[in-house]
Amino acid sequence: MCYKLLILRDYKLRSYTLNNVSYFFLGEQKEDVAYNFIPELQEGSAKDRRRLAVYCMKDAYLPIRLLDKLMLFINYMEMARVTGVPLSFLISRGQQVKILSMLIRKTREKNIFLPVIDVGDGGDEIGYEGATVIEPVCDFYNEPISTLDFASLYPSIMIAHNLCYTTLMKTAPPENEMVEGVDYIKTPSGDLFVSAKHRKGLLPQVLEELLTARKKAKEALKKETDPLKKMVLDGRQLALKISANSVYGFTGASKGKLPCSEVAQSVTAFGRQMIELTKKEVEGYYKTGAVDGLCPIDAKVIYGDTDSVMVKFGVKTIGEAMTLGKHAAQEISKRFLKPIKLEFEKVYFPYLLINKKRYAGLFWTKEEKHDKMDCKGLETVRRDNCPLVACVLNSCLEKLLIERDKDGAIRYAKGVISDLLNDRIDISMLTITKELTKKGEKYAAKQAHVELAERMRKRDPGSAPRLGDRVPYVIINKGANVPAYEKAEDPIWVLKNNIPIDTTYYLEHQLVKPMARIFDPLLDNRAEQIFTSGDHTKKKTMVKLKSGLMAGYLVKKATCLGCKAPMNFKEEQAPATCSNCVGKMREIYLEKIVAIRSAEHRFSRLWTECQNCAGLLQDEVFCASRDCPIFYMREKVRNDLEDLEKMFRRFQIHSKQIPILEQEEVESENNE
């Protein structure tokens, strides 16, 4: 069983390398030895070969630990038992084979044959209207918002109304034979289905089995106390929920195994009708003074999406919002056929509603303490931005929602922008990853990660990304009007060659718009203007990476280590200071010694951390894990040290310029 395939299907991570996955779930890593070092270790000493053996053992050990920790084998065995398909099918095939297998089980019980439909190349997808999204009333709500959810909406609709291939009626029967609403129903989309009292559909039976299995998983989840096992059980019930919801999709796929657009369009039509009815009933029933005076104002549905509605009852406390939410769920559920049920699930307080499918809030299921900060559709949970975006948005949302400190959140955001523009953000936080899904010529337009993968292949074919890999890259500063696909570069290459980052690109294309989305409701839609102007946007001038025919003739000139004035020397031949700063030589010299020692201390700490991770206390570290921020920090400090040492050698070029310093004075200055 391949751990990578299973985790790829069930979890969304920035990288699926063994190191990254192991660190995310287990808090463990292995020394990621580059391929070119493996022959050297094999041909080295017994100690080297032992190191290589540990590397190979961890390659086998960590996947087993992942399978065990995430209970992947148990989860997939449970799914195989419920759906009746081989384990290998669950790994290598999609949802349709599960539904088809369960249908075959039922048809065998009922002595019914399933038709074999040759879809061939297929036609166009059958078009029908999808779910309803109630227009959001976007704002920052500093009051409790109750959330009402339909439990397994689409499966419940199919069970309640007996929607199935086996119950579909192509034409209406004579009125003297069957009565509409009793013997058959007419759906909001105009399709006809016989009622369950005449024939129970196969699809409703399959769905009942899936929902029963999910109910058992949820009961086990309530009793479990271990956080990771709770996550796994939650994953199991989610998998069963997905399988149940996939039955609707199975009927709506015109190129599928058994398409039936009448069932699919009837399901979504009932769903739209129910969401609109819920909004109407909530706003009609919960008027000012309703429920024994609990409602201080008329209730308002501020947002609704497919199977849930968010209601503002106007109450001040979470307890009151929960009471009204439970009352509403119970009252509105009476309007629907069983097993359709509206449930009160949670309260959001405070609640930031940004747009359709984009919101954040504190998630409350108990009055005492919030469960978590819940974000949907925001860059905190998306993988197509650099980690800095998720980190900054998470911190800003924590300050806004948990600490209730709007000014602190704005100050923090401005501070990050200042750090970014002045090159104080670690490169690991600026690394973007994209999956390489096909060869470059198959893309309609040039893509940054695809073009970079091709350049890396020319540099070193052995270590270049392959199809299916996620390609990490950063955007470098190559000047204006250069397309992004030309500015994408390998982070390691950038560090080794000291190439400047295009910090303006990161501000304008990665950071400012997501930040503006969460701050606009609080800043009267002026967030982008506030974050892109002001003292915090003053930036360090970075030397652009030159390109073109003249680049090879350019020579880098030295600057004075004191006043930074240009000097008429090549960098490798320049003295330490200009003539104006010779008198300050002693202070400059001591300043550079302190800088070198500070860099050495940082490097030592990072090196020790890598040694501890690899289990090596005295040996050299070969690890080159691109998923580890420590690796990038280590490389950055190594390069800084090399630059400082080159700078320090300039003091020795014209040693007569350097005042004689007593050793104890140097040490005394350092200690201070």
C-alpha positions in Angstrom: 0.0 0.0 0.0 1.5 3.3 -1.1 1.2 5.9 1.7 1.7 8.8 -0.7 -1.3 7.9 -2.9 -3.5 7.6 0.2 -2.4 10.9 1.8 -2.6 12.6 -1.6 -6.3 11.6 -1.9 -7.3 12.4 1.7 -5.2 15.4 2.8 -4.2 18.7 1.2 -0.5 19.5 2.0 2.0 21.9 0.5 4.3 19.0 -0.2 4.0 15.2 -0.3 7.6 14.3 0.3 8.2 11.7 3.0 9.9 14.3 5.1 7.2 16.8 5.0 4.4 14.3 5.5 6.2 12.7 8.4 6.9 16.1 10.1 3.3 17.2 9.6 1.7 14.1 11.1 4.4 12.5 13.3 6.7 15.3 14.2 9.6 13.2 12.9 12.0 13.6 10.0 14.8 11.7 8.3 18.2 13.0 7.1 17.3 13.7 3.4 20.6 12.7 1.8 20.9 14.0 -1.8 21.4 11.2 -4.5 24.9 12.4 -5.4 26.1 11.7 -1.8 24.8 8.1 -1.7 27.7 6.5 -3.7 30.1 8.5 -1.5 28.6 7.1 1.7 28.4 3.5 0.3 32.1 3.6 -0.7 33.2 5.3 2.5 33.9 3.9 6.0 31.8 1.5 8.1 30.3 4.5 9.8 29.3 6.1 6.5 27.6 2.8 5.4 25.8 2.7 8.8 24.5 6.2 8.1 23.3 5.1 4.7 21.6 2.1 6.3 19.8 4.3 8.7 18.6 6.5 5.8 17.2 3.4 4.0 15.6 2.0 7.2 13.8 5.3 7.8 12.5 5.3 4.3 10.7 2.1 5.1 10.0 2.8 8.8 8.3 6.2 8.4 5.6 5.1 5.9 4.7 2.2 8.3 4.4 4.7 11.1 2.2 6.9 9.0 -0.1 4.0 8.1 -0.4 3.2 11.8 -0.7 6.7 13.1 -3.4 7.7 10.6 -5.1 4.3 10.8 -5.2 4.4 7.0 -5.3 0.6 6.6 -8.2 0.4 9.1 -10.1 3.2 7.4 -9.7 1.8 3.9 -10.7 -1.7 5.1 -13.8 -0.2 6.6 -14.6 1.6 3.4 -14.0 -1.6 1.4 -16.4 -3.5 3.7 -19.1 -0.9 3.3 -18.8 -0.5 -0.5 -17.9 -4.1 -1.4 -14.9 -3.3 -3.6 -11.3 -4.5 -3.4 -8.8 -2.4 -1.4 -6.8 -1.7 -4.6 -9.9 -0.2 -6.3 -10.2 2.4 -3.4 -6.6 3.4 -4.0 -6.5 3.5 -7.8 -10.1 4.4 -8.8 -12.6 7.1 -8.1 -16.0 7.3 -6.4 -18.1 5.7 -9.2 -16.8 2.2 -8.7 -18.0 2.3 -5.0 -21.5 3.3 -6.0 -21.7 0.8 -8.8 -20.5 -2.0 -6.5 -23.2 -1.2 -3.9 -25.8 -1.1 -6.6 -24.7 -4.5 -7.9 -25.1 -5.9 -4.4 -28.6 -4.6 -4.2 -29.6 -5.7 -7.7 -28.4 -9.2 -6.9 -30.6 -9.3 -3.8 -33.6 -8.1 -5.8 -32.9 -10.2 -8.9 -32.5 -7.1 -11.1 -30.0 -6.7 -13.9 -28.0 -3.4 -14.2 -27.8 -2.1 -17.8 -24.4 -1.7 -19.3 -24.2 1.7 -20.9 -21.6 2.4 -23.6 -20.8 6.0 -23.1 -18.2 6.0 -25.9 -16.5 9.3 -26.2 -19.6 10.8 -24.5 -21.4 13.9 -25.4 -21.6 17.2 -23.6 -22.3 17.2 -19.9 -26.1 17.3 -19.2 -26.8 20.8 -18.0 -29.1 21.4 -15.0 -29.4 24.0 -12.3 -27.2 23.4 -9.3 -27.5 24.5 -5.6 -28.6 27.8 -4.3 -26.2 30.3 -2.7 -28.1 33.0 -0.8 -26.5 36.4 -1.4 -24.3 37.2 1.6 -24.7 40.3 3.6 -21.0 40.9 3.9 -19.8 42.5 7.2 -17.8 42.0 10.4 -20.4 40.7 12.9 -19.5 41.4 16.5 -22.5 39.4 17.7 -23.3 35.6 17.7 -24.4 34.1 14.4 -26.3 30.8 14.6 -25.7 28.2 11.9 -28.3 25.7 10.8 -27.3 22.8 8.6 -29.2 20.1 6.8 -27.9 16.7 7.8 -26.7 14.9 4.7 -28.9 17.0 2.5 -28.8 15.3 -0.9 -28.8 11.8 0.4 -31.8 12.7 2.7 -33.7 14.2 -0.2 -33.2 11.0 -2.3 -34.4 8.8 0.6 -37.3 11.1 1.6 -38.6 11.4 -2.0 -37.6 7.9 -3.2 -35.5 9.2 -6.1 -34.0 6.3 -8.0 -33.6 4.7 -11.5 -36.1 2.1 -10.4 -38.8 4.6 -9.3 -38.5 7.0 -12.3 -41.7 7.4 -14.3 -41.3 8.7 -17.9 -44.9 9.7 -18.2 -47.7 10.6 -15.8 -50.2 7.7 -15.1 -53.9 8.0 -15.7 -55.6 9.9 -12.8 -57.9 7.0 -12.0 -55.0 4.6 -11.5 -52.5 6.7 -9.4 -52.9 9.9 -7.3 -50.1 12.5 -7.4 -48.7 13.1 -3.9 -49.8 9.7 -2.7 -48.8 7.1 -5.3 -46.2 9.2 -7.0 -44.6 12.7 -6.8 -43.8 15.4 -9.2 -40.5 17.1 -8.3 -39.8 20.8 -8.6 -37.9 20.1 -11.8 -41.0 18.4 -13.3 -39.9 14.8 -13.1 -42.1 11.9 -11.8 -41.2 9.2 -9.3 -43.3 6.5 -7.7 -43.7 6.6 -3.9 -41.9 4.2 -1.6 -45.2 2.4 -0.6 -45.2 0.9 -4.1 -41.5 0.4 -4.7 -38.5 1.3 -2.5 -35.7 2.5 -4.7 -32.3 0.9 -4.8 -30.4 4.2 -4.3 -32.3 5.1 -1.1 -31.4 1.7 0.3 -27.7 2.1 -0.5 -27.8 5.6 1.1 -29.4 4.3 4.3 -26.5 1.8 4.7 -23.9 4.6 4.2 -25.6 7.0 6.6 -25.9 4.2 9.2 -22.1 3.5 8.9 -21.4 7.2 9.3 -23.6 7.5 12.4 -21.6 4.7 14.0 -18.3 6.5 13.2 -19.7 9.8 14.7 -20.8 8.0 17.9 -17.2 6.6 18.2 -15.9 10.1 17.6 -17.8 11.6 20.5 -16.4 9.0 22.9 -12.8 9.3 21.7 -10.4 11.5 23.7 -7.1 11.1 21.8 -6.7 14.1 19.4 -5.2 12.2 16.5 -7.7 9.3 16.7 -10.5 11.9 16.8 -9.1 13.4 13.6 -8.9 9.9 12.0 -12.5 9.1 13.0 -13.6 12.4 11.7 -11.9 11.5 8.4 -13.7 8.2 8.4 -17.2 9.8 8.9 -16.2 12.4 6.3 -15.3 9.6 3.8 -18.7 7.9 4.3 -20.3 11.3 3.9 -18.4 11.8 0.6 -19.5 8.4 -0.6 -23.1 9.2 0.3 -23.0 12.5 -1.4 -21.3 10.9 -4.4 -24.5 9.0 -5.2 -26.0 12.2 -6.4 -22.9 13.0 -8.5 -23.0 9.4 -9.9 -26.5 10.0 -11.4 -25.5 13.4 -12.8 -22.4 12.4 -14.7 -23.5 11.9 -18.4 -20.2 10.1 -19.1 -20.5 7.9 -16.0 -21.5 4.3 -15.6 -25.2 4.9 -15.1 -26.3 8.5 -15.7 -29.8 9.7 -14.9 -30.2 13.4 -15.2 -33.8 13.2 -13.9 -32.6 12.1 -10.5 -29.8 14.6 -10.3 -31.8 17.7 -11.3 -34.6 16.7 -9.0 -32.2 16.5 -6.1 -30.8 20.0 -6.7 -34.3 21.4 -7.3 -35.5 20.1 -4.0 -32.4 21.5 -2.3 -33.0 25.0 -3.7 -36.6 24.8 -2.6 -35.6 23.8 0.9 -33.0 26.5 1.4 -35.4 29.2 0.2 -38.2 27.8 2.4 -35.8 27.7 5.4 -34.9 31.4 4.9 -38.6 32.3 4.5 -39.7 30.3 7.6 -36.9 31.6 9.9 -37.4 35.2 9.0 -41.2 34.8 9.2 -41.4 32.9 12.5 -38.6 34.6 14.5 -40.0 38.1 14.7 -39.3 40.6 17.5 -40.6 39.1 20.8 -40.9 35.5 19.5 -40.0 32.5 21.6 -41.2 34.0 24.9 -39.5 37.3 24.2 -36.0 35.8 23.4 -35.9 37.5 19.9 -34.9 41.2 20.5 -35.2 42.0 16.7 -36.5 40.3 13.5 -34.2 37.4 12.6 -32.3 37.8 9.4 -30.6 35.1 7.2 -27.3 36.8 6.3 -25.9 33.9 4.2 -26.8 30.5 2.9 -24.9 27.9 0.9 -26.2 24.6 -0.5 -27.1 22.9 2.8 -26.7 25.6 5.5 -27.9 29.0 6.6 -26.4 31.6 8.9 -28.9 33.5 11.0 -28.6 36.7 12.9 -31.1 36.6 15.8 -29.8 39.9 17.2 -29.0 38.4 20.6 -25.9 39.4 22.7 -24.8 36.1 24.2 -23.7 32.8 22.8 -26.1 30.9 25.1 -29.1 32.8 23.7 -27.9 32.2 20.1 -27.6 28.5 20.8 -31.1 28.3 22.4 -32.7 30.1 19.4 -30.6 28.0 17.0 -31.8 24.7 18.5 -35.4 26.0 18.6 -35.2 27.0 15.0 -33.7 23.7 13.8 -36.5 21.7 15.6 -39.3 24.0 14.4 -38.2 24.2 10.8 -37.5 20.5 10.5 -41.3 19.9 11.0 -41.8 21.3 7.5 -39.8 18.6 5.8 -40.3 14.8 5.1 -38.2 12.4 7.2 -35.3 11.7 7.2 -34.6 15.4 6.1 -33.5 17.2 9.3 -32.3 20.7 10.0 -29.7 20.7 12.8 -28.2 23.4 14.9 -24.5 22.8 14.7 -22.6 25.9 15.9 -22.4 29.6 16.6 -19.9 31.9 15.0 -18.8 34.8 17.3 -17.4 37.1 16.1 -18.0 36.4 12.4 -16.3 37.9 9.4 -18.3 37.4 6.2 -16.2 38.4 3.2 -18.0 36.9 0.2 -19.7 33.8 -1.1 -17.8 30.8 0.3 -15.3 33.1 2.0 -15.6 33.7 5.7 -13.9 33.3 9.1 -15.1 33.2 12.7 -14.7 31.7 16.1 -16.5 28.3 16.2 -18.6 27.7 19.3 -20.4 24.5 20.2 -20.2 25.1 24.0 -20.8 28.4 25.9 -17.6 28.1 28.0 -14.9 28.3 25.3 -14.6 28.4 21.5 -13.6 25.2 19.8 -11.4 26.7 17.1 -11.0 29.5 14.6 -12.8 28.4 11.5 -11.8 29.7 8.0 -13.4 28.8 4.7 -12.1 29.8 1.3 -9.4 32.1 2.6 -5.7 31.9 1.9 -5.1 30.4 5.4 -6.2 27.1 4.0 -5.1 27.4 0.4 -1.9 26.0 -1.1 -1.4 28.3 -4.1 0.2 31.1 -2.1 3.5 31.3 -0.3 3.5 30.3 3.4 4.0 33.9 4.4 0.4 34.7 3.3 -1.2 31.9 5.5 1.0 32.9 8.4 0.2 36.6 8.3 -3.6 36.0 7.7 -3.7 33.5 10.6 -2.0 36.0 12.9 -4.2 38.9 11.8 -7.4 36.8 12.2 -6.3 35.7 15.7 -5.8 39.3 16.7 -9.2 40.3 15.2 -11.3 37.4 16.3 -9.6 36.1 19.5 -7.8 39.1 20.9 -10.3 41.6 19.5 -7.4 44.0 18.8 -8.0 45.7 15.4 -5.2 48.2 15.9 -2.8 45.5 16.9 -3.7 43.5 13.7 -3.1 46.5 11.5 0.3 47.3 13.2 1.3 43.6 12.8 0.3 43.6 9.1 2.3 46.8 8.4 5.3 45.4 10.3 5.3 42.3 8.1 5.1 44.5 4.9 8.1 46.5 6.1 10.0 43.3 6.9 9.2 41.9 3.4 10.2 45.0 1.5 13.5 45.2 3.5 14.4 41.6 2.8 14.0 40.5 6.4 11.7 37.5 5.6 13.2 34.0 5.4 13.2 32.5 1.9 11.3 29.5 3.2 8.3 31.7 3.9 8.4 33.0 0.3 8.5 29.6 -1.5 5.5 28.9 -3.7 4.8 25.3 -4.7 2.8 24.1 -7.8 2.2 20.6 -9.0 3.9 19.6 -12.3 0.9 17.8 -13.9 2.0 17.7 -17.6 4.8 18.7 -19.9 5.4 22.3 -20.8 4.2 22.1 -24.4 0.8 20.8 -23.2 0.0 24.0 -21.2 -1.9 26.7 -23.1 0.3 29.4 -21.6 3.7 29.4 -20.0 3.7 28.6 -16.3 6.3 29.7 -13.8 6.8 26.2 -12.2 6.9 24.5 -15.6 9.5 26.8 -17.1 11.6 26.5 -13.9 11.4 22.7 -14.0 12.8 22.8 -17.6 15.7 25.0 -16.5 16.5 22.8 -13.6 16.5 19.8 -15.9 19.1 21.4 -18.1 21.3 22.2 -15.0 21.0 18.8 -13.4 18.7 16.1 -15.0 19.1 13.8 -12.0 17.6 16.1 -9.4 15.1 17.9 -11.6 11.3 17.7 -10.7 9.4 14.9 -12.4 5.7 14.8 -13.5 3.5 14.6 -10.3 6.1 16.4 -8.1 5.3 19.8 -6.5 7.9 22.3 -7.7 9.1 24.9 -5.2 10.1 28.3 -6.5 10.5 32.0 -5.5 10.1 35.1 -7.7 13.4 36.9 -8.2 14.0 40.6 -9.1 14.8 40.9 -12.8 13.3 44.3 -13.3 10.0 45.6 -14.6 8.0 44.2 -17.5 9.6 40.7 -17.1 6.9 38.0 -17.0 6.5 35.9 -13.8 7.5 32.6 -15.5 10.9 34.1 -16.3 11.4 35.3 -12.7 10.6 31.9 -11.1 13.8 30.4 -9.6 14.8 27.4 -7.5 15.2 28.7 -3.8 18.5 26.8 -3.4 19.9 28.3 -6.5 18.8 31.8 -5.3 20.6 31.2 -1.9 23.8 29.9 -3.4 24.0 32.7 -6.0 22.8 35.5 -3.7 20.0 36.5 -6.1 17.7 39.3 -4.9 14.0 38.5 -4.3 11.3 40.6 -6.0 9.6 41.7 -2.8 7.3 44.1 -4.6 5.8 41.1 -6.5 5.1 39.3 -3.2 3.4 42.4 -1.8 1.3 43.2 -4.8 0.5 39.6 -6.1 0.6 37.5 -3.0 0.0 39.5 0.2 -2.0 42.7 -0.1 -5.2 41.4 -1.7 -5.8 38.6 0.8 -5.1 41.1 3.6 -7.4 43.6 2.1 -10.2 41.1 1.9 -10.2 40.5 5.7 -9.6 44.1 6.7 -12.0 45.9 4.2 -15.2 45.3 6.3 -13.3 47.0 9.2 -11.6 49.8 7.3 -14.5 51.0 5.0 -12.9 49.2 2.0 -9.7 51.3 2.3 -7.5 48.4 3.4 -5.4 48.1 0.2 -4.7 51.8 0.2 -3.7 51.8 3.8 -1.3 48.8 3.4 0.3 50.0 0.2 1.2 53.5 1.3 2.9 55.0 4.3 6.2 54.8 6.1 6.0 51.0 6.4 6.3 50.7 2.6 9.8 52.3 2.4 12.0 49.6 1.0 15.6 48.6 0.9 17.0 49.2 -2.6 18.0 45.8 -4.1 20.3 45.4 -7.0 18.4 43.8 -9.9 19.6 40.7 -11.6 20.9 41.9 -14.9 20.2 40.1 -18.1 21.0 40.7 -21.8 24.1 41.1 -23.9 25.8 43.7 -21.7 25.5 41.7 -18.5 28.8 39.9 -19.0 30.7 43.2 -19.3 29.4 44.6 -16.0 31.9 44.7 -13.0 30.7 45.0 -9.5 32.4 47.9 -7.7 33.2 47.9 -4.0 31.7 50.3 -1.4 33.2 51.7 1.8 32.4 49.5 4.8 31.7 52.7 6.8 29.8 55.3 4.8 28.8 52.9 1.9 30.3 55.4 -0.7 31.3 53.8 -4.0 35.1 53.1 -4.4 37.1 52.9 -7.6 38.1 49.3 -6.9 36.9 45.9 -7.9 35.4 44.2 -4.8 38.1 41.7 -4.4 40.9 44.4 -4.5 39.3 47.1 -2.4 40.5 48.3 1.0 38.1 48.3 3.9 37.2 52.0 3.9 37.4 55.2 1.9 39.9 58.0 2.9 37.1 59.8 4.8 36.5 56.8 7.1 40.1 55.7 7.8 39.8 57.3 11.2 36.8 55.1 12.1 38.6 51.9 11.1 38.8 50.6 14.6 35.0 50.9 15.2 34.2 49.4 11.8 36.6 46.6 12.4 35.0 45.7 15.8 31.5 46.0 14.3 32.3 43.4 11.6 33.9 41.1 14.2 30.6 41.2 16.2 28.6 40.5 13.0 30.8 37.5 12.1 30.5 36.0 15.6 26.7 36.6 15.6 26.4 34.7 12.3 28.7 31.9 13.5 26.5 31.6 16.6 23.3 31.4 14.5 24.9 28.8 12.1 26.1 26.7 15.1 22.5 26.6 16.5 21.0 25.6 13.2 23.7 23.0 12.5 23.2 21.5 16.0 19.4 21.3 15.4 20.1 19.5 12.1 22.5 17.1 13.8 19.9 16.3 16.5 17.2 15.7 13.9 19.5 13.4 11.9 20.8 11.7 15.1 24.4 12.8 14.4 26.3 14.6 17.1 29.7 14.9 15.4 29.4 14.1 11.7 28.7 16.5 8.8 25.1 17.0 7.9 24.2 16.1 4.3 20.5 16.7 4.6 19.0 18.8 1.8 15.3 18.7 2.6 13.6 21.4 0.6 10.5 21.1 2.8 12.4 22.1 6.0 12.7 25.8 6.9 15.8 25.1 8.9 17.6 23.9 5.8 16.9 27.3 4.1 18.0 29.2 7.2 21.2 27.2 7.4 22.0 27.9 3.8 21.2 31.6 4.2 23.5 31.9 7.3 26.2 30.0 5.5 26.1 32.4 2.6 26.0 35.4 5.1 29.1 34.0 6.8 31.0 33.7 3.5 30.1 37.3 2.6 31.2 38.6 6.0 34.5 36.7 5.7 35.1 38.2 2.2 34.4 41.6 3.7 36.7 40.9 6.6 39.6 40.1 4.2 39.4 43.6 2.9 40.9 44.8 6.2 44.0 42.7 5.4 44.5 44.2 1.9 46.0 47.3 3.3 46.9 46.3 6.8 48.6 49.6 7.5 45.2 51.3 7.5 44.1 49.1 10.4 45.0 50.5 13.8 46.8 48.0 16.1 44.2 46.6 18.5 45.0 44.9 21.8 43.3 41.5 22.0 41.8 42.3 25.4 40.2 45.5 24.0 38.5 43.4 21.2 37.2 40.9 23.8 36.1 43.7 26.1 34.2 45.4 23.3 32.6 42.1 22.3 31.5 41.3 25.8 29.8 44.7 26.0 
